[in-house]
């Protein structure tokens, strides 16, 4: 009996050590798929909220050197600038840039609703693979891959309305008219689509930054279920 007792004392620490699994398999069994799915949705929602709070505020785009929406720098737009210069209307490009950025900054509330709907309906066939990924932006990439097209369509409509409100559309029409007056040709370009892409790229970039912090910094994972990313 004494030998059995001593054997158990030796075996118990070994059993406790064997429960520690650096591969994460033990943890993955501890949390259910439903819990992991909930954590992923919270992560995406938190990342989205943080991104919009950075970007969709006064000067969030126009005052941000990293995300300010500028007109494309290519041969077509250089020709456009020359056409405006011949009519002393170069100032219109600066006006358009400002109004485009203001439109992006005003899109936050509507974009938030669109993202929320997509996050709520998004399914995760293998949530553990996303939660326990070695990459720090896996959830954001998964969200973009599965929801990006639908969000782009919705965001285009949202931004078009904001561009109307800020006067960006009227400025763009004035620029196109000036170009036609100088060249007798139309300047066809999907400005709304271009601005939408710039807007969403900024949002996804900021979301990825916040997801990394959720995974690595407890002060960015205040919701209880976000602890799964660090356990």
QUIQUI-V516519 format. One record per residue. N is the residue number from 0. PSI is psi in whole degrees, -180 to 180 (* if undefined). Layout:
# QUIQUI-V516519
n | psi
N | PSI
N | PSI
This chain:
# QUIQUI-V516519
n | psi
0 | -41
1 | -38
2 | -40
3 | -41
4 | -45
5 | -38
6 | -41
7 | -37
8 | -36
9 | -40
10 | -35
11 | -49
12 | -37
13 | -40
14 | -40
15 | -39
16 | -38
17 | -20
18 | -19
19 | 117
20 | 105
21 | -16
22 | -17
23 | -3
24 | -37
25 | -42
26 | -40
27 | -31
28 | -24
29 | -38
30 | 138
31 | 163
32 | -35
33 | -41
34 | -41
35 | -39
36 | -43
37 | -41
38 | -40
39 | -41
40 | -40
41 | -41
42 | -48
43 | -40
44 | -44
45 | -44
46 | -41
47 | -46
48 | -44
49 | -44
50 | -46
51 | -31
52 | -25
53 | -41
54 | -45
55 | 57
56 | 171
57 | 123
58 | 13
59 | -31
60 | -56
61 | -34
62 | 7
63 | 111
64 | -27
65 | -29
66 | 0
67 | 129
68 | 116
69 | 160
70 | 149
71 | 145
72 | 86
73 | 179
74 | -40
75 | -45
76 | -26
77 | -37
78 | -37
79 | -45
80 | -40
81 | -40
82 | -38
83 | -38
84 | -37
85 | -17
86 | 13
87 | 40
88 | 26
89 | -27
90 | -21
91 | -32
92 | -37
93 | -41
94 | -43
95 | -43
96 | -46
97 | -47
98 | -31
99 | -46
100 | -38
101 | -37
102 | -42
103 | -42
104 | -27
105 | -3
106 | -3
107 | -52
108 | -45
109 | -40
110 | -39
111 | -44
112 | -42
113 | -46
114 | -41
115 | -43
116 | -42
117 | -40
118 | -41
119 | -39
120 | -11
121 | 135
122 | 155
123 | 91
124 | -33
125 | 75
126 | -31
127 | -34
128 | -31
129 | -43
130 | -44
131 | 22
132 | 151
133 | -16
134 | 150
135 | -2
136 | 24
137 | -42
138 | -41
139 | -44
140 | -42
141 | -43
142 | -47
143 | -43
144 | -39
145 | -23
146 | -7
147 | -42
148 | -46
149 | -40
150 | -38
151 | -45
152 | -47
153 | -42
154 | -33
155 | -43
156 | -43
157 | -49
158 | -35
159 | -42
160 | -43
161 | -35
162 | -34
163 | -42
164 | -37
165 | -8
166 | 5
167 | -40
168 | -42
169 | -37
170 | -41
171 | -40
172 | -39
173 | -39
174 | -44
175 | -39
176 | -42
177 | -40
178 | -42
179 | -40
180 | -33
181 | -28
182 | -14
183 | 21
184 | 154
185 | 143
186 | 98
187 | 122
188 | 137
189 | 83
190 | -40
191 | -43
192 | -42
193 | -48
194 | -36
195 | -43
196 | -43
197 | -43
198 | -50
199 | -35
200 | -40
201 | -43
202 | -47
203 | -36
204 | -45
205 | -34
206 | -43
207 | -39
208 | -43
209 | -37
210 | -41
211 | -43
212 | -36
213 | -37
214 | -23
215 | -14
216 | 114
217 | -24
218 | -14
219 | 4
220 | 64
221 | -26
222 | 140
223 | -41
224 | -8
225 | -8
226 | -19
227 | -24
228 | -13
229 | -13
230 | *
